[in-house]
């Protein structure tokens, strides 16, 4: 098992099922059924202690019938919250922890850990740290891969968490890939975006009055101000683009047409790349194996689409717009000039 379960958890679950059945069984009858049906051995003292714990820790509305001394729920709809006590749920917990390791040391991880602990049997029995992942090769059948995360200082996470919750403007020094030196930024933090192994801040540049994305790993000397901003209704990055090319986008939309064949064509058919997407056979240029297609869509992610098209090498060729075609031709010319 991937999770260390306690015998107490199993007893709690079994006792809940027996009481919820509505048969009003006495304490000795419940102990007997625990042994015969659930293969759980317990003593009279342990049973009464379990009943007390269920009442106090989980507010289980347990009472006994005055005439028969049988146990029942005063609220027939009550059921004890389900714990991770079967193998499928254990796999789910393991999977969740593996995924959560991608966001460790930031406020999201802390909040998720609190959720796990709220489901715990007693204190930290089911906390994230106590979900054990088997390190044997044959057990690692579901994994998450991506570019390694750049370490982000805990103070950055703390300030961003506070700024997002309270809608506070922040300042920091930042040098983008196209800048020659860092400059001071003053922004309204709107959203955190996880994209290809990197955390980005979707924000409004207050000075330039423009929407920007900032890599958290490149933000230096971050400070929170006392200035409050009103979060706009259209702040959500997902409303800005329907593309599949990461978090980089522009204010303008273009119509794209890209010829693909081979593996690139097969890969492209299984995803949505932009608005009004269509895929048609390329009769004019069917490609070496006759599987050529024309992928058409509308998007505002020109910069990322340039890189995406070029990465397919000889299996992709842009047809529209001219901005994409010209970039592809310039790259090809530069490559042809390289002497090996």
Phi, psi and omega per residue, in radians:
X1 nan 2.532 -3.110
X2 -1.461 -0.282 -3.086
X3 -2.115 2.420 3.085
X4 -1.418 1.819 3.142
X5 -1.654 2.605 3.081
X6 -1.688 2.663 3.064
X7 -1.091 -0.521 3.129
X8 -1.090 -0.691 3.131
X9 -1.073 -0.744 3.139
X10 -1.131 -0.700 3.121
X11 -1.121 -0.785 3.128
X12 -0.959 -0.834 -3.085
X13 -1.120 -0.730 -3.129
X14 -1.182 -0.753 3.120
X15 -1.071 -0.718 3.111
X16 -1.051 -0.769 -3.135
X17 -1.113 -0.697 -3.119
X18 -1.171 -0.806 -3.116
X19 -1.180 -0.691 -3.117
X20 -1.190 -0.247 3.131
X21 -1.200 -0.304 3.085
X22 1.384 0.301 -3.100
X23 -1.557 -0.111 3.112
X24 0.933 0.918 3.140
X25 -1.364 2.571 3.092
X26 -1.334 2.959 -3.072
X27 -1.032 -0.740 -3.109
X28 -1.228 -0.543 3.095
X29 -1.219 -0.661 3.106
X30 -1.159 -0.763 3.115
X31 -1.054 -0.698 3.124
X32 -1.123 -0.729 -3.126
X33 -1.251 -0.571 3.063
X34 -1.031 -0.686 -3.126
X35 -1.292 -0.798 -3.026
X36 -1.356 -0.695 -3.039
X37 -1.659 -0.617 -3.039
X38 -1.922 -0.064 -3.118
X39 1.002 0.693 3.126
X40 -2.017 2.088 3.112
X41 -1.725 2.238 3.135
X42 -2.581 2.739 -3.123
X43 -1.690 2.950 3.110
X44 -1.049 -0.748 -3.122
X45 -1.113 -0.773 3.136
X46 -1.141 -0.642 3.139
X47 -1.096 -0.828 -3.131
X48 -1.150 -0.557 3.082
X49 -1.188 -0.666 3.105
X50 -1.119 -0.732 3.126
X51 -1.068 -0.734 3.136
X52 -1.134 -0.727 3.111
X53 -1.116 -0.743 3.134
X54 -1.085 -0.648 3.139
X55 -1.251 -0.720 -3.028
X56 -1.482 -0.746 -3.039
X57 -1.521 -0.506 -3.063
X58 -2.128 0.195 3.091
X59 0.872 0.629 3.093
X60 -1.200 2.159 -3.084
X61 -1.376 1.109 -3.092
X62 -1.540 2.358 3.079
X63 -2.524 2.965 3.106
X64 -2.067 2.512 3.124
X65 -1.206 2.326 -3.052
X66 -1.077 -0.632 -3.059
X67 -1.551 -0.714 -3.038
X68 -1.779 -0.232 -3.064
X69 1.115 0.324 3.112
X70 -1.439 2.597 -3.095
X71 -1.510 2.480 3.103
X72 -2.691 2.885 3.053
X73 -1.656 2.248 3.081
X74 -1.190 -0.435 3.006
X75 -1.910 1.782 -3.062
X76 -1.038 -0.357 -3.112
X77 -1.468 -0.173 -3.077
X78 -1.203 2.408 2.940
X79 -2.452 2.459 3.118
X80 -1.090 2.364 3.102
X81 -0.935 2.362 -3.048
X82 -1.268 2.257 3.122
X83 -1.668 2.951 3.106
X84 -1.376 1.425 -3.055
X85 -2.069 0.190 3.029
X86 -2.253 2.891 -2.999
X87 -1.128 -0.695 -3.138
X88 -1.092 -0.752 3.122
X89 -1.169 -0.592 3.091
X90 -1.103 -0.714 3.098
X91 -1.111 -0.673 3.130
X92 -1.119 -0.737 3.137
X93 -1.116 -0.701 3.120
X94 -1.118 -0.745 3.137
X95 -1.084 -0.747 -3.135
X96 -1.101 -0.745 -3.128
X97 -1.140 -0.713 3.119
X98 -1.033 -0.758 3.110
X99 -1.149 -0.695 -3.102
X100 -1.180 -0.406 3.106
X101 -1.064 -0.352 3.108
X102 -1.279 -0.295 -3.118
X103 -2.135 0.415 -3.101
X104 -1.143 2.643 3.107
X105 1.248 0.267 2.991
X106 -2.148 2.942 -3.059
X107 -0.995 -0.521 3.132
X108 -1.103 -0.699 3.135
X109 -1.134 -0.742 -3.128
X110 -1.082 -0.761 -3.134
X111 -1.149 -0.697 3.125
X112 -1.155 -0.634 3.106
X113 -1.114 -0.670 3.111
X114 -1.120 -0.609 3.096
X115 -1.122 -0.774 3.121
X116 -1.069 -0.731 -3.102
X117 -1.212 -0.465 3.083
X118 -1.209 -0.335 3.103
X119 -1.666 0.012 -3.019
X120 -1.199 2.691 3.106
X121 -1.247 -0.781 -3.132
X122 -2.722 1.978 -3.116
X123 1.012 -1.705 -3.006
X124 -2.048 0.421 -3.089
X125 -1.002 -0.654 -3.103
X126 -2.050 0.492 3.090
X127 -1.208 2.822 -3.140
X128 -0.952 -0.722 -3.079
X129 -1.167 -0.389 -3.118
X130 -1.702 0.098 3.006
X131 -1.481 1.909 -3.023
X132 -1.498 2.277 3.082
X133 -1.821 2.082 3.131
X134 -1.133 2.245 -3.075
X135 -1.562 -0.005 3.117
X136 -1.168 2.456 -3.068
X137 -0.989 -0.730 -3.044
X138 -1.212 -0.261 -3.128
X139 -1.603 -0.241 -3.113
X140 -1.555 1.294 -3.044
X141 -1.703 -0.250 3.073
X142 -2.272 2.086 -3.099
X143 -2.369 2.886 3.084
X144 -2.151 2.232 -3.111
X145 -2.157 2.842 3.135
X146 2.955 3.090 3.114
X147 -1.085 2.425 -3.134
X148 -1.022 2.452 3.114
X149 -1.282 2.418 3.003
X150 -1.392 2.365 -3.096
X151 -1.047 2.284 3.127
X152 -1.997 2.179 -3.094
X153 -0.987 2.524 3.135
X154 -1.057 -0.565 -3.139
X155 -1.140 -0.614 3.083
X156 -1.084 -0.798 3.113
X157 -1.073 -0.733 -3.099
X158 -1.091 -0.796 -3.114
X159 -1.166 -0.772 -3.134
X160 -1.117 -0.704 3.126
X161 -1.047 -0.782 3.138
X162 -1.177 -0.736 -3.117
X163 -1.142 -0.687 3.132
X164 -1.193 -0.693 -3.117
X165 -1.219 -0.606 -3.027
X166 -1.867 0.081 -3.112
X167 0.919 0.974 -3.125
X168 -1.889 2.392 3.081
X169 -1.208 2.479 3.113
X170 -2.138 2.795 3.070
X171 -2.224 2.639 3.095
X172 -2.917 2.862 3.046
X173 -1.653 2.445 -3.035
X174 -2.618 2.422 3.055
X175 -2.214 1.939 3.126
X176 -1.372 3.066 -3.119
X177 -1.142 -0.402 -3.126
X178 -1.709 -0.101 3.130
X179 -1.490 2.600 3.091
X180 -1.590 -0.342 3.113
X181 -2.713 2.784 -3.125
X182 -1.177 2.670 3.055
X183 -2.447 2.789 -3.103
X184 -1.364 2.380 3.115
X185 -2.118 2.567 3.092
X186 -2.320 1.988 -2.951
X187 -2.394 2.763 2.936
X188 -1.648 1.946 3.139
X189 -1.298 2.128 -3.080
X190 -1.819 -0.856 -3.025
X191 -2.648 2.597 2.956
X192 -1.729 2.330 -3.103
X193 -2.191 2.222 3.062
X194 -1.693 2.040 -3.033
X195 -2.412 1.997 3.044
X196 0.919 0.858 3.080
X197 1.401 0.123 -3.078
X198 -2.287 2.414 3.081
X199 -1.586 2.313 -3.141
X200 -2.201 2.610 3.068
X201 -1.833 2.072 3.035
X202 -1.531 2.094 -2.964
X203 -2.633 2.979 3.046
X204 -1.869 2.123 3.038
X205 -1.277 1.951 -3.037
X206 -1.136 -0.694 -3.081
X207 -1.228 -0.780 -3.115
X208 -1.587 -0.126 -3.129
X209 0.915 0.829 -3.132
X210 -2.385 2.595 3.098
X211 -1.319 2.317 -3.099
X212 -2.404 2.819 3.013
X213 -2.126 2.329 -3.103
X214 -2.184 2.323 3.072
X215 -1.334 2.192 -3.077
X216 -1.056 -0.566 -3.113
X217 -1.196 -0.287 -3.127
X218 -1.780 -0.039 -3.126
X219 -1.443 2.176 -3.093
X220 -2.118 2.657 3.081
X221 0.907 0.797 -3.099
X222 -1.253 2.348 -3.126
X223 -2.348 2.552 3.073
X224 -1.796 2.394 -3.131
X225 -1.789 3.039 3.086
X226 -1.592 0.041 -3.099
X227 -1.418 2.176 -3.119
X228 -1.683 2.461 3.069
X229 -2.138 2.749 3.085
X230 -1.622 2.150 -3.121
X231 -1.226 2.111 -3.113
X232 -1.228 2.768 -3.116
X233 -1.175 -0.498 -3.073
X234 -1.748 0.535 -3.072
X235 -1.255 -0.438 -2.982
X236 -1.143 2.139 -3.139
X237 -1.016 -0.597 -3.098
X238 -1.133 -0.338 3.097
X239 -1.505 -0.164 -3.109
X240 -1.512 -0.432 -3.113
X241 -2.757 2.602 3.058
X242 -1.912 0.285 -3.070
X243 -1.319 3.016 -3.136
X244 -2.093 0.543 -3.006
X245 -2.015 0.546 3.093
X246 1.547 -2.802 -3.003
X247 -1.710 0.044 3.120
X248 -1.510 2.165 3.096
X249 -2.621 2.965 -3.084
X250 -2.134 3.079 3.130
X251 -1.426 -0.274 -3.067
X252 -1.940 2.598 3.099
X253 -1.837 2.566 3.090
X254 -2.318 2.728 3.061
X255 -1.643 2.180 -3.070
X256 -1.924 2.457 2.984
X257 -2.377 2.162 -3.063
X258 -2.325 2.218 3.032
X259 -1.395 2.352 3.090
X260 -2.384 2.558 2.993
X261 -2.584 3.021 3.136
X262 1.163 -2.505 -3.110
X263 -1.086 -0.657 -3.136
X264 -1.021 -0.703 3.131
X265 -1.177 -0.749 3.136
X266 -1.127 -0.695 3.130
X267 -1.133 -0.762 -3.048
X268 -1.173 -0.479 -3.067
X269 -1.184 -0.330 -3.014
X270 -1.702 0.163 -3.080
X271 -2.452 2.848 3.042
X272 -1.726 2.125 -3.058
X273 -1.797 -0.285 3.137
X274 3.140 -3.022 -3.118
X275 -1.326 2.650 3.096
X276 0.941 0.687 -3.063
X277 -1.221 2.392 3.007
X278 -2.397 2.633 3.078
X279 -2.290 2.090 -3.113
X280 -2.257 2.649 3.082
X281 -1.093 2.450 3.081
X282 -1.608 1.601 -3.084
X283 -1.244 -0.516 -3.116
X284 -1.282 -0.656 -3.137
X285 -2.349 1.396 -3.056
X286 -1.269 -0.201 3.140
X287 1.500 2.999 -3.067
X288 -0.991 -0.649 -3.070
X289 -1.872 0.185 3.100
X290 1.245 0.324 -3.100
X291 -1.901 0.323 -3.096
X292 -1.137 2.464 3.119
X293 -2.310 2.853 2.989
X294 -2.026 2.030 3.114
X295 -1.642 2.075 -3.119
X296 -2.099 2.416 3.111
X297 -2.928 2.936 3.080
X298 -1.942 2.366 -3.105
X299 -2.713 2.795 3.039
X300 -2.020 0.575 -3.103
X301 -2.099 0.866 -3.069
X302 -0.960 -0.829 -3.060
X303 -1.024 -0.807 -3.120
X304 -1.244 -0.601 -3.140
X305 -1.192 -0.551 3.051
X306 -1.007 -0.869 -3.129
X307 -1.173 -0.695 -3.107
X308 -1.100 -0.755 -3.134
X309 -1.141 -0.745 -3.077
X310 -1.191 -0.519 -3.071
X311 -1.167 -0.343 3.139
X312 -1.461 -0.043 3.084
X313 0.928 -2.096 -3.019
X314 -1.367 -0.021 -3.116
X315 -1.697 0.040 -3.126
X316 -2.458 2.465 3.101
X317 -2.574 2.114 -3.123
X318 -1.267 2.478 3.106
X319 -1.949 -0.614 3.093
X320 -2.659 2.671 -0.045
X321 -1.466 -3.137 -3.078
X322 -1.134 -0.557 3.132
X323 -1.047 -0.705 -3.138
X324 -1.294 -0.735 -3.131
X325 -1.093 -0.813 -3.117
X326 -1.095 -0.705 3.125
X327 -1.101 -0.747 -3.124
X328 -1.120 -0.735 3.136
X329 -1.150 -0.688 3.123
X330 -1.143 -0.713 3.106
X331 -1.115 -0.739 -3.139
X332 -1.082 -0.715 3.139
X333 -1.111 -0.726 3.130
X334 -1.129 -0.699 3.130
X335 -1.146 -0.703 -3.132
X336 -1.123 -0.408 -3.126
X337 -1.476 -0.206 -3.132
X338 -1.261 2.249 3.116
X339 -1.755 2.107 -3.121
X340 -1.600 nan nan
